[in-house]
Structure formats: structure tokens, C-alpha cells
Amino acid sequence: MQLKQYLIQLETLIDSHQEIQVESLHIHEVIPNQSGLIEGRLRFWNHSLLQFIEVLVTSGVTLVKTDYAYHYQDSSDNLIFRYDNAPHHPEISTHPHHKHIPTDIIAANPPHLQRVLQEIDTHLYK
């Protein structure tokens, strides 16, 4: 997938969730068709918040997410979960990819924003 298509896809995904209040959404092609950045703050009906960032680079015909973080917290700013690829947990089998939950740090593959929003739905609509 090309960078511009991916960025449009993410924007469309966010826009399709009408219950989300977009506090901020910045989509940048840093180098046209080569690298990009998307970052946002999405507020949900229960006042929980998703803050996220993705750094993307085109490598040949492949789009690579080089850095990411998806931080979801409740209305009192307590962590519900965070996915990221900061290289500070080498003991995790999926290093550098991992997931923070309130009581632990666990192995996790890099998620797509759509999967993160689906996981948030499971918290919102138990």
C-alpha cells in the first residue's frame, strides 16, 4: 500500500466512528510518497482518551511503521492499555513490540489502528 492511501485510510477509519470526538488529528506526508506521520487524540463518549502516533516509511513497495504508540486511558487518566515499540523491554518475546496493561507488560504484535479501536469498543460496550 502506498503512503498516501494508508494515511487516507486511517483518516476515513477515524471519521467512520461518529461517536468519537476528534480533539486533534495531524496527518503529514513528511517526504511525499516516502515518509509520513499521523498523530491524534480521540475522546470517547465515556470521556476516555486514545492518544496515538505512527511514523511511516516507504521501503521499496512496502510501507513500514517504524515507530508507534497507542495509549488508551480512562476519564481519570488511568492507563487501560498502551501498545508501543520503544525498545526498553528486551525480555519480552516480541521485543521491541509490547503492550502495557495496568498490572503488567506483555508481548504483543504491532496493531493497526482499526484493531485498537475494536479493543476500545470491548471496554466501552462490555
N, C-alpha and C positions, 0 to 999 in steps of 0.2 A: 504494500500500500504506500502511496506517496504521502509525503508530509502534509501537504495542503488538504488532501482528502481526509487524513486522520484528524487533523485539527477541526475540520468542518463536522466530522462525525461526532467528536466529543461535544462540540457546541450544540449540535442537534440533540444529542442524548440528554444534555442538561436541560435544554428548552422543552423537551418532551415530558419532563416531570413538573407538572404545573403546580404541585404542592410545595415545591422548593422555592424559597426566596433567594435570589442570587444577590449576595451582598457585594461581591466583586468577582469579576471574571476577566482575566487578561490572557489573550492568545496572541503570541508573537511568532512570526517567522523571523528568526534571528538572521539567518542566511537563507534567502529564498530557495526553496526545494532542497535544502541541505540540513538545516537545524532549526529547532523551534522550542518554544516554552509555553506551557499552559499552567496557570495558577488561578485558584479561586477559593472563595468562601461561600458555602451553601448552607442556608439556615432552613431547618425543617419545622413542621407545624408544632412540635413539642419544644421548640427553641434549642434543640440540639444542633451541633455545628460540625460540618465537614470542611476542613481546610486541606487543600491538596496542591501539589506541584508535580509536573512531569517535565523532564528535559529530554528532548528527542533529537536524534541524529540519523541522517540517512547514510547507510554504509552500502554502497553499490545499489542494489534494488531493494534492500531490506531496511525497514525503519526500526531503529533500536532505541528503547527507553533507557537512557544511561543513568538517570537519577530520578527518584520519585519518593513521594511521601503522601500518604492519605491518613490524616489524623481526624478521628471522629470522637467527639466529646459530648457529654450531656449538657443540660442547661446550666448546671452548676460548675462547669469546666472540668468535670471528672472524666478521665480517659475511659472510653469504651473500647476502642481499638486503634492501632496505628500500624500501617504497613509502611516499610521503608527499606532502602538498600544501603544505609550508612554502614560502613564496614567495621563496626565496633563490637560485633558478636561472632568471632571466629569459631566458637564452639557449636554454633547452630549448623545443622546439616545442609541447609540451603544458603549458607553464607555467600554473599552479604545480605541476601533477601531474608526478611523475618517479619514477624508480627508481634506487636506489643499488645497484651491484654492486661487488665488491671492487676493481675497477680503473677504474671509470667511473661517471658519472651519465648516465642515458639517458631519453629520452621514454617516457612510459607513461600510459595512461589509468587512472582510479581503479578499482582492482579490488574485487570483492566478496570477503568472507572465504572463501567457497567456492573461488574461483579461487586464492587464496593457499594454501589447504590442498592443492589439487591440485598447485600448483607445488612445495610442500614434498614431496609424495609423489614427485615426479620426482627429488628429491635423495635421498630415503630409500631408494627402490627402483629404483636405476639398473640 
